[in-house]
Amino acid sequence: TFLLLLVISFDLLSQRRTYNMPHYDIKRFHFGYLIGYNYANFAVKPQTNLNNYDSLMEIETSGMSGFDIGIVVNLRVWEYLDFRFVPHISLIDRKVDYAIGTGNIEQTDWVSKNIESVYLNLPLVFKLKSSRMNNFRFYSIFGAQYGFDMATRSKKRNPINDVMLKLRASDLQVIAGVGTDFYLENFKLALEFRMVYGVINILKMEDNFFANSIDRLSTKTFQFSILFE
Protein backbone atom coordinates (compact mmCIF):
# COMPACT_ATOMS: atom_id res chain seq x y z
CA THR A 1 0.00 0.00 0.00
CA PHE A 2 2.83 2.40 0.87
CA LEU A 3 4.57 1.79 -2.45
CA LEU A 4 1.30 2.25 -4.34
CA LEU A 5 0.68 5.57 -2.59
CA LEU A 6 4.23 6.66 -3.39
CA VAL A 7 3.76 5.93 -7.09
CA ILE A 8 0.42 7.76 -7.15
CA SER A 9 1.86 10.78 -5.35
CA PHE A 10 4.78 10.94 -7.76
CA ASP A 11 2.37 10.84 -10.69
CA LEU A 12 0.25 13.64 -9.22
CA LEU A 13 3.27 15.84 -8.67
CA SER A 14 4.85 15.17 -12.06
CA GLN A 15 4.94 17.83 -14.74
CA ARG A 16 3.00 15.99 -17.43
CA ARG A 17 -0.35 16.27 -15.58
CA THR A 18 -2.23 13.72 -17.70
CA TYR A 19 -5.97 13.94 -17.01
CA ASN A 20 -6.96 10.30 -16.57
CA MET A 21 -10.46 8.95 -17.30
CA PRO A 22 -12.05 12.34 -18.08
CA HIS A 23 -15.55 10.90 -18.67
CA TYR A 24 -15.64 8.53 -15.71
CA ASP A 25 -17.80 10.67 -13.42
CA ILE A 26 -20.64 11.18 -15.90
CA LYS A 27 -21.59 7.48 -15.81
CA ARG A 28 -24.97 6.84 -14.21
CA PHE A 29 -23.74 3.60 -12.63
CA HIS A 30 -20.36 2.08 -11.97
CA PHE A 31 -19.15 -0.94 -10.03
CA GLY A 32 -16.09 -2.13 -8.15
CA TYR A 33 -14.81 -4.12 -5.23
CA LEU A 34 -13.06 -3.51 -1.93
CA ILE A 35 -10.61 -5.13 0.42
CA GLY A 36 -10.01 -3.76 3.87
CA TYR A 37 -8.81 -3.92 7.45
CA ASN A 38 -11.02 -3.49 10.50
CA TYR A 39 -10.42 -2.97 14.20
CA ALA A 40 -13.56 -3.96 16.08
CA ASN A 41 -14.52 -3.37 19.68
CA PHE A 42 -17.60 -2.97 21.85
CA ALA A 43 -19.11 0.01 23.60
CA VAL A 44 -20.11 -1.52 26.94
CA LYS A 45 -22.39 -0.17 29.65
CA PRO A 46 -22.19 -2.29 32.85
CA GLN A 47 -25.06 -2.49 35.28
CA THR A 48 -25.17 0.50 37.63
CA ASN A 49 -24.26 -1.45 40.76
CA LEU A 50 -21.79 -4.28 40.22
CA ASN A 51 -21.87 -5.10 43.93
CA ASN A 52 -24.91 -7.23 43.17
CA TYR A 53 -22.74 -9.59 41.16
CA ASP A 54 -20.65 -11.25 43.84
CA SER A 55 -16.95 -10.39 43.44
CA LEU A 56 -17.17 -8.66 40.05
CA MET A 57 -15.19 -5.42 40.14
CA GLU A 58 -14.97 -4.13 36.57
CA ILE A 59 -15.97 -4.89 32.96
CA GLU A 60 -13.76 -3.86 30.04
CA THR A 61 -13.60 -4.66 26.34
CA SER A 62 -10.65 -5.40 24.06
CA GLY A 63 -10.57 -4.69 20.34
CA MET A 64 -9.00 -6.98 17.76
CA SER A 65 -8.10 -6.80 14.07
CA GLY A 66 -10.11 -8.30 11.21
CA PHE A 67 -10.62 -8.33 7.45
CA ASP A 68 -13.24 -7.02 4.99
CA ILE A 69 -14.04 -7.95 1.39
CA GLY A 70 -16.98 -6.82 -0.75
CA ILE A 71 -18.36 -5.15 -3.87
CA VAL A 72 -19.35 -1.57 -4.75
CA VAL A 73 -22.46 -0.39 -6.60
CA ASN A 74 -22.42 3.37 -7.22
CA LEU A 75 -25.30 5.55 -8.48
CA ARG A 76 -24.53 9.11 -9.59
CA VAL A 77 -27.14 11.46 -8.10
CA TRP A 78 -25.50 14.80 -8.81
CA GLU A 79 -22.10 16.13 -9.80
CA TYR A 80 -20.97 16.11 -6.18
CA LEU A 81 -23.19 13.41 -4.70
CA ASP A 82 -23.35 9.63 -5.17
CA PHE A 83 -25.52 6.96 -3.57
CA ARG A 84 -23.74 3.69 -2.84
CA PHE A 85 -24.58 0.11 -1.91
CA VAL A 86 -21.47 -1.67 -0.62
CA PRO A 87 -22.29 -5.20 0.58
CA HIS A 88 -19.30 -6.85 2.24
CA ILE A 89 -18.21 -9.63 4.54
CA SER A 90 -16.39 -8.68 7.76
CA LEU A 91 -14.40 -11.12 9.87
CA ILE A 92 -14.45 -9.68 13.39
CA ASP A 93 -13.01 -10.72 16.77
CA ARG A 94 -13.75 -9.00 20.09
CA LYS A 95 -13.36 -9.66 23.80
CA VAL A 96 -15.20 -8.74 26.97
CA ASP A 97 -13.00 -8.88 30.10
CA TYR A 98 -14.31 -9.30 33.64
CA ALA A 99 -12.20 -8.32 36.67
CA ILE A 100 -13.07 -10.64 39.56
CA GLY A 101 -11.79 -10.07 43.07
CA THR A 102 -10.06 -12.91 44.90
CA GLY A 103 -10.17 -11.54 48.43
CA ASN A 104 -6.56 -10.38 48.09
CA ILE A 105 -6.38 -6.61 47.63
CA GLU A 106 -3.26 -6.90 45.47
CA GLN A 107 -4.62 -9.62 43.20
CA THR A 108 -7.41 -9.58 40.63
CA ASP A 109 -8.35 -12.41 38.29
CA TRP A 110 -9.44 -11.57 34.76
CA VAL A 111 -11.89 -13.74 32.85
CA SER A 112 -12.18 -13.09 29.10
CA LYS A 113 -15.04 -13.98 26.80
CA ASN A 114 -13.93 -14.10 23.16
CA ILE A 115 -16.56 -13.45 20.51
CA GLU A 116 -15.85 -14.28 16.87
CA SER A 117 -18.25 -12.97 14.23
CA VAL A 118 -18.64 -13.19 10.46
CA TYR A 119 -20.87 -10.30 9.45
CA LEU A 120 -22.71 -9.84 6.19
CA ASN A 121 -23.01 -6.04 6.09
CA LEU A 122 -25.49 -4.25 3.82
CA PRO A 123 -24.67 -0.52 3.94
CA LEU A 124 -26.47 2.29 2.13
CA VAL A 125 -24.36 5.45 2.11
CA PHE A 126 -24.20 8.88 0.53
CA LYS A 127 -20.86 10.00 -0.86
CA LEU A 128 -20.34 13.79 -0.86
CA LYS A 129 -17.47 14.70 -3.20
CA SER A 130 -15.23 17.74 -3.65
CA SER A 131 -14.36 19.15 -7.04
CA ARG A 132 -11.90 17.01 -8.98
CA MET A 133 -8.33 18.28 -8.72
CA ASN A 134 -6.49 16.87 -11.70
CA ASN A 135 -6.45 13.12 -10.89
CA PHE A 136 -7.79 13.06 -7.36
CA ARG A 137 -10.62 14.34 -5.20
CA PHE A 138 -11.61 14.17 -1.52
CA TYR A 139 -14.94 12.91 -0.25
CA SER A 140 -16.94 12.13 2.88
CA ILE A 141 -19.52 9.41 3.44
CA PHE A 142 -22.45 8.98 5.81
CA GLY A 143 -25.22 6.44 6.05
CA ALA A 144 -26.40 3.30 7.79
CA GLN A 145 -26.08 -0.45 7.48
CA TYR A 146 -27.74 -3.66 8.54
CA GLY A 147 -25.38 -6.37 9.72
CA PHE A 148 -26.16 -10.08 10.09
CA ASP A 149 -23.77 -12.29 12.05
CA MET A 150 -23.53 -15.56 10.13
CA ALA A 151 -21.44 -17.12 12.91
CA THR A 152 -23.78 -16.18 15.76
CA ARG A 153 -23.84 -18.40 18.84
CA SER A 154 -27.17 -17.01 20.06
CA LYS A 155 -28.98 -20.33 19.66
CA LYS A 156 -26.19 -22.61 20.83
CA ARG A 157 -26.16 -24.26 24.22
CA ASN A 158 -23.47 -23.37 26.70
CA PRO A 159 -20.74 -25.99 27.16
CA ILE A 160 -20.95 -27.98 30.40
CA ASN A 161 -18.03 -26.22 32.11
CA ASP A 162 -18.25 -22.82 30.43
CA VAL A 163 -20.66 -19.97 29.79
CA MET A 164 -20.63 -18.16 26.45
CA LEU A 165 -21.45 -14.49 26.06
CA LYS A 166 -23.94 -14.46 23.22
CA LEU A 167 -24.87 -11.72 20.73
CA ARG A 168 -28.00 -11.24 18.70
CA ALA A 169 -27.57 -12.06 15.02
CA SER A 170 -28.89 -8.72 13.73
CA ASP A 171 -27.30 -5.29 14.20
CA LEU A 172 -28.10 -1.79 12.97
CA GLN A 173 -25.26 0.70 12.64
CA VAL A 174 -24.54 4.25 11.48
CA ILE A 175 -21.52 5.09 9.32
CA ALA A 176 -19.34 8.18 8.90
CA GLY A 177 -16.02 8.48 7.10
CA VAL A 178 -13.67 10.23 4.70
CA GLY A 179 -11.63 9.17 1.71
CA THR A 180 -9.68 10.14 -1.39
CA ASP A 181 -10.26 9.07 -4.99
CA PHE A 182 -7.26 8.61 -7.29
CA TYR A 183 -7.94 8.47 -11.03
CA LEU A 184 -5.42 6.16 -12.63
CA GLU A 185 -5.04 5.34 -16.31
CA ASN A 186 -7.49 2.41 -16.39
CA PHE A 187 -9.40 2.48 -13.09
CA LYS A 188 -10.16 4.58 -10.05
CA LEU A 189 -8.56 3.76 -6.69
CA ALA A 190 -9.96 5.03 -3.39
CA LEU A 191 -8.55 4.98 0.14
CA GLU A 192 -11.33 5.21 2.72
CA PHE A 193 -11.47 5.54 6.51
CA ARG A 194 -14.76 5.03 8.31
CA MET A 195 -16.21 4.61 11.78
CA VAL A 196 -19.18 2.34 12.40
CA TYR A 197 -21.32 2.67 15.54
CA GLY A 198 -24.09 0.31 16.60
CA VAL A 199 -27.37 1.93 17.64
CA ILE A 200 -29.02 -1.12 19.24
CA ASN A 201 -28.14 -3.43 22.12
CA ILE A 202 -26.82 -6.66 20.57
CA LEU A 203 -26.34 -8.57 23.82
CA LYS A 204 -28.59 -11.60 24.18
CA MET A 205 -29.76 -11.57 27.77
CA GLU A 206 -29.48 -14.89 29.60
CA ASP A 207 -29.65 -15.85 33.24
CA ASN A 208 -25.94 -15.97 33.98
CA PHE A 209 -23.32 -13.87 35.72
CA PHE A 210 -21.61 -12.64 32.53
CA ALA A 211 -24.72 -11.46 30.69
CA ASN A 212 -26.69 -10.09 33.65
CA SER A 213 -23.86 -7.77 34.73
CA ILE A 214 -24.03 -5.87 31.41
CA ASP A 215 -26.79 -3.36 30.72
CA ARG A 216 -25.89 -2.64 27.09
CA LEU A 217 -23.39 -3.86 24.49
CA SER A 218 -23.07 -2.22 21.07
CA THR A 219 -20.76 -2.23 18.07
CA LYS A 220 -17.82 0.12 17.59
CA THR A 221 -15.59 -0.53 14.55
CA PHE A 222 -12.87 1.32 12.63
CA GLN A 223 -12.44 0.31 8.97
CA PHE A 224 -9.76 1.12 6.40
CA SER A 225 -10.68 0.08 2.86
CA ILE A 226 -9.01 0.10 -0.55
CA LEU A 227 -11.62 0.34 -3.29
CA PHE A 228 -11.08 -0.46 -6.97
CA GLU A 229 -13.76 1.01 -9.24
Residue pairs with C-beta under 8 A, 6 or more apart in sequence:
1 226
4 189
5 191
8 182
8 184
8 189
11 135
12 134
12 135
12 136
12 182
17 134
18 135
18 185
19 134
19 135
20 135
20 183
20 184
20 185
21 183
21 184
21 185
21 186
21 187
21 188
24 30
24 183
24 188
25 76
25 79
25 132
26 76
27 76
28 75
28 76
29 73
29 74
29 75
29 76
30 74
30 229
31 71
31 72
31 73
31 74
31 229
32 71
32 72
32 74
32 187
32 188
32 227
32 228
32 229
33 69
33 70
33 71
33 72
33 227
33 228
34 68
34 69
34 70
34 71
34 72
34 86
34 88
34 225
34 226
34 227
34 228
35 67
35 68
35 69
35 225
35 226
36 67
36 68
36 69
36 88
36 192
36 223
36 224
36 225
36 226
37 65
37 66
37 67
37 68
37 223
37 224
37 225
38 65
38 66
38 67
38 68
38 90
38 92
38 221
38 222
38 223
38 224
39 63
39 64
39 65
39 66
39 221
39 222
39 223
40 63
40 64
40 66
40 90
40 92
40 93
40 94
40 117
40 219
40 220
40 221
40 222
41 61
41 62
41 63
41 64
41 94
41 220
41 221
42 61
42 94
42 96
42 217
42 218
42 219
42 220
43 61
43 197
43 198
43 216
43 217
43 218
43 219
43 220
44 59
44 60
44 61
44 96
44 214
44 216
44 217
45 214
45 215
45 216
45 217
46 58
46 59
46 213
46 214
46 215
47 53
47 212
47 213
47 214
47 215
48 215
50 56
50 57
50 58
50 59
50 213
53 209
53 212
53 213
54 209
55 100
55 101
55 102
55 103
56 98
56 99
56 100
56 101
56 209
56 213
57 99
57 100
57 101
57 108
58 98
58 99
59 96
59 97
59 98
59 99
59 213
59 214
60 96
60 97
60 99
61 94
61 95
61 96
61 97
62 94
62 95
62 96
62 97
62 112
63 94
64 92
64 93
64 94
64 95
65 93
66 90
66 91
66 92
66 93
67 90
67 91
68 88
68 89
68 90
68 91
68 223
68 225
69 88
69 89
70 86
70 87
70 88
70 89
70 121
71 86
71 87
71 88
72 84
72 85
72 86
72 227
72 229
73 84
73 85
73 86
74 82
74 83
74 84
74 127
74 229
75 82
75 83
75 84
76 82
77 83
80 128
80 129
80 130
80 131
81 126
81 127
81 128
81 129
82 126
82 127
82 129
83 124
83 125
83 126
83 127
84 123
84 124
84 125
84 126
84 127
84 141
84 143
85 122
85 123
85 124
86 123
86 125
87 120
87 121
87 122
87 123
88 121
88 123
89 118
89 119
89 120
89 121
90 117
90 118
90 119
90 121
90 147
90 221
90 223
91 117
91 118
92 116
92 117
92 118
92 119
92 221
93 114
93 115
93 116
93 117
94 114
94 115
94 117
95 112
95 113
95 114
95 115
96 112
96 113
96 115
96 165
96 210
96 214
96 217
97 110
97 111
97 112
97 113
98 110
98 111
98 112
98 113
98 210
98 213
99 108
99 109
99 110
100 108
100 109
100 110
100 111
101 108
101 109
102 108
102 109
113 164
113 165
113 210
115 153
115 165
115 167
116 151
117 149
117 151
117 152
117 167
118 149
118 150
118 151
119 147
119 148
119 149
119 150
119 171
120 147
120 148
120 150
121 145
121 146
121 147
122 145
122 146
122 147
122 148
123 143
123 144
123 145
123 175
124 143
124 144
124 145
125 141
125 142
125 143
125 144
125 145
125 175
126 141
126 142
126 143
127 139
127 140
127 141
128 139
128 140
128 141
128 142
129 137
129 138
129 139
129 181
130 137
130 138
130 139
131 137
132 183
135 182
135 183
135 184
136 180
136 181
136 182
136 183
137 180
137 181
138 178
138 179
138 180
138 181
139 178
139 179
139 180
139 181
140 176
140 177
140 178
140 179
141 175
141 176
141 177
141 178
141 179
141 192
141 194
142 174
142 175
142 176
142 177
143 174
143 175
144 172
144 173
144 174
144 175
145 172
145 173
145 175
145 196
146 170
146 171
146 172
146 173
147 170
147 171
147 172
147 173
147 219
148 169
148 170
148 171
149 167
149 168
149 169
149 170
149 171
152 166
152 167
152 168
152 169
153 164
153 166
153 167
154 166
154 167
154 168
154 169
154 204
156 164
156 166
158 164
158 208
163 208
163 209
163 210
165 203
165 210
165 211
166 203
166 204
166 206
166 211
167 202
167 203
167 204
167 217
168 202
168 203
168 204
170 202
171 198
171 200
171 202
171 219
172 198
172 199
172 200
173 196
173 197
173 198
173 199
173 219
173 221
174 196
174 197
174 199
175 194
175 195
175 196
176 194
176 195
177 192
177 193
177 194
177 195
177 223
178 192
178 193
178 194
179 190
179 191
179 192
179 193
179 227
180 190
180 191
181 188
181 189
181 190
182 188
182 189
182 190
182 191
187 228
187 229
188 228
188 229
189 226
189 227
189 228
189 229
190 225
190 226
190 227
190 229
191 224
191 225
191 226
191 227
192 223
192 224
192 225
192 226
192 227
193 222
193 223
193 224
194 222
194 223
194 225
195 220
195 221
195 222
195 223
196 219
196 220
196 221
196 222
196 223
197 218
197 219
197 220
198 218
198 219
198 220
199 218
200 218
201 216
201 217
201 218
202 217
202 218
202 219
203 211
203 214
203 216
203 217
204 211
205 211
205 212
206 212
